[in-house]
Structure formats: structure tokens, C-alpha cells
């Protein structure tokens, strides 16, 4: 799991207040929990953007917080770049991440 605050210099560091972006790498053994209970907890914590990296399906899902729940912004395949709604100009090369 990776979380990002408003200041990218704080990647992975714990700080007060909700994080801006959280990236969850799904594991086959925990994907039900990762996409269910944990996602609800992230929404209640006020994390504005939640990404899931799913190597089994070969995609990255980007969700934006609306109220107290997430809305799917986009599902991106290995030949695409996933853009952040919260970090202007940031995109993720999905294929490069999934190959690792």
C-alpha cells in the first residue's frame, strides 16, 4: 500500500489528516477484503482518491471519493496511463507497474 499526501515529499510517511491518494496492490488471497471492508474504511477516513492495482486482471482502477463512498473514475489496461484526479499532471504507466 502506498499513500500520498498533498505534498509528494511525504510519500509513505504518516502525517495528520487524511491522505490524498491511496494505492492498494490487490492480492488474490485478500482481494475481497481489499475491495470491500478496507475500501469502506478508506472512504470513511476521507481519502479522496483510491487506486487498486490488479495484476490478475491486468488493470488499475481509479476511484474518487464522493460523499462517503467511492465512484469509479476509470479502469486502465496495461497499454494505458492512469491519470490522477487529485495530483495534477500525474499519470501512471499501468503496463510498467504490472510487469514488476
N, C-alpha and C positions, 0 to 999 in steps of 0.2 A: 504494500500500500504506500502511496505517495500522496502527500497533501501539500498544497501550495497556498501561501497567504498572499495578501495584496502585494507584498514586497518579495520578489523572487529570490532575494538573498537569503530568505528564511526557509528554503525548501527543506522539508523534513524536520524542521525544528518545532518543538511545541511552543506555542505562544497563547496569549489570552485571546478569547473571542473565537468565533467560528472561522474555519479556514475557507478560502475562496474556492479552491478546486481540490477534489479528492479523486485519485485514480486507484481503482481496485483491479488487481490481476486475479481473474477467476481461476479457481482450481476445480477440476471435476468432482473432487470429494467434498467441497464446501460451497459449490455454486448456488445451491438452493438457499443457504443461509446468506451468502454474499449478496444475492439479488433480492432477497426478501427482508428478513429482520434487520440486517445491517443497513440496508438502503433506507428503511424507515427511520432508523436511528440517526443516520446522516441528515436526513431531511429535518427531523426534529431539532438537530443541533444547529441548523441554519447554514449548512454547507451549500453554497449557491450553485455549484456545478459538480456533477458526479460522473466519472467515466468508468466504464468497465472494459477491460481488455480480455477478450475471449479467444484464446488460441485454438480451442476446439472448433469454433465456428469461423475462425479467421476474420474477426472483426472487432472494431472498437465502437461501443455505444456511448453517446454523449447525452447526458440528461441535464436539464436546467430546473432549478427549484422554482415552483410556482405555488405560493402559499405554503402549505405544509407537505407537499408531495412533488415528485419529480415528473417532468414531461420529457419524453424522448425528443431530442433535437435532431439527431441523426444517427444512422448506423453506417459505419465506414469500413469498406473492404480493404484488403491488402494493397490494392493498386490506387488507393486514395489517401488524401491527407485529411485528418480530422481537425477542424478549427475549434478553438476555444471561444465561448461566448463571453467569458469573464476576463481573459487576458488578450487584449487587443494585439493582433498580428501573430499570435502563437498558433502554429499548426503542428500536428504530429504525423510523421510519415508512418502510417499504420504497418505497411509491409516490413519496414526496417525493425520496428518494435517486435512484431510477431515472429520474425526469423530468429530472434535471440533466445 
